[in-house]
Amino acid sequence: MITQGDIIVIAKEAIYTIIVSAAPLLLISLVIGLVISIFQTVTSIQEQTLTFVPKILAVFIGIMLIGSWMLDVLSNYMVRLWTDFSVYLS
């Protein structure tokens, strides 16, 4: 039988997996946004939409470069969940 402790462990591992797999893309977006903000400040360009296209392109390139790793992390978590499924039922 699954206990509250098991549910908490599953939820903790799920949140950790989400953070680990999303962090590289969020960091890429953060760095690009910071660089463009500095550029806008230096050149006094106050266009709000200027950051979107470079961020989107950088995130797409990031997905192409580390997407297989992200899929591997998520797949390993799901395999671990399905492997332990019979333990949770008994």
C-alpha positions as CSV (number, residue, x, y, z in Angstrom):
1,M,0.0,0.0,0.0
2,I,1.3,3.4,-0.8
3,T,1.8,5.7,2.2
4,Q,1.9,9.4,2.6
5,G,5.7,9.2,2.8
6,D,5.9,7.4,-0.6
7,I,3.7,10.1,-2.1
8,I,5.9,12.9,-0.7
9,V,9.0,11.1,-2.1
10,I,7.5,10.7,-5.5
11,A,6.4,14.4,-5.5
12,K,9.9,15.5,-4.3
13,E,11.6,13.5,-7.1
14,A,9.2,14.9,-9.7
15,I,9.8,18.5,-8.7
16,Y,13.6,17.9,-8.6
17,T,13.4,16.2,-12.1
18,I,11.4,19.2,-13.5
19,I,13.9,21.7,-12.0
20,V,16.9,19.8,-13.3
21,S,15.6,19.4,-16.8
22,A,14.2,22.9,-17.1
23,A,17.1,24.8,-15.5
24,P,19.5,24.9,-18.5
25,L,16.9,26.4,-20.8
26,L,15.8,28.9,-18.1
27,L,19.5,29.9,-17.6
28,I,19.9,30.4,-21.3
29,S,16.9,32.6,-21.5
30,L,18.0,34.5,-18.4
31,V,21.5,35.2,-19.8
32,I,20.2,36.3,-23.2
33,G,17.6,38.6,-21.5
34,L,20.3,40.1,-19.3
35,V,22.6,40.7,-22.3
36,I,19.8,42.3,-24.3
37,S,18.7,44.4,-21.3
38,I,22.3,45.7,-21.0
39,F,22.4,46.4,-24.7
40,Q,19.1,48.3,-24.5
41,T,20.3,50.4,-21.6
42,V,23.6,51.3,-23.3
43,T,22.0,52.2,-26.6
44,S,18.8,53.8,-25.0
45,I,16.6,51.6,-27.1
46,Q,13.4,50.9,-25.1
47,E,11.7,48.4,-27.4
48,Q,9.9,45.8,-25.2
49,T,9.6,43.2,-28.0
50,L,13.3,43.2,-28.8
51,T,14.1,40.5,-26.3
52,F,11.6,37.9,-27.5
53,V,13.2,36.8,-30.8
54,P,16.7,36.3,-29.5
55,K,15.3,34.4,-26.4
56,I,13.2,32.2,-28.6
57,L,16.0,31.4,-30.9
58,A,18.4,30.7,-28.0
59,V,15.9,28.4,-26.3
60,F,15.3,26.5,-29.6
61,I,19.1,26.1,-30.1
62,G,19.3,25.0,-26.4
63,I,16.6,22.4,-27.0
64,M,18.4,21.1,-30.1
65,L,21.7,20.8,-28.1
66,I,20.4,19.4,-24.7
67,G,17.0,18.1,-25.7
68,S,18.2,14.5,-25.7
69,W,19.6,14.9,-22.2
70,M,16.4,16.4,-21.0
71,L,14.4,13.5,-22.5
72,D,16.8,11.0,-20.9
73,V,16.3,12.6,-17.5
74,L,12.6,12.5,-17.8
75,S,12.5,9.0,-19.2
76,N,14.7,7.7,-16.4
77,Y,12.3,9.2,-13.9
78,M,9.3,7.6,-15.6
79,V,11.0,4.2,-15.8
80,R,11.9,4.4,-12.1
81,L,8.2,5.2,-11.3
82,W,6.9,2.3,-13.5
83,T,9.5,-0.1,-12.1
84,D,8.4,0.6,-8.5
85,F,4.7,0.5,-9.5
86,S,4.2,-3.0,-8.1
87,V,5.7,-1.9,-4.8
88,Y,3.2,0.8,-4.4
89,L,0.2,-1.6,-5.0
90,S,1.2,-4.1,-2.4
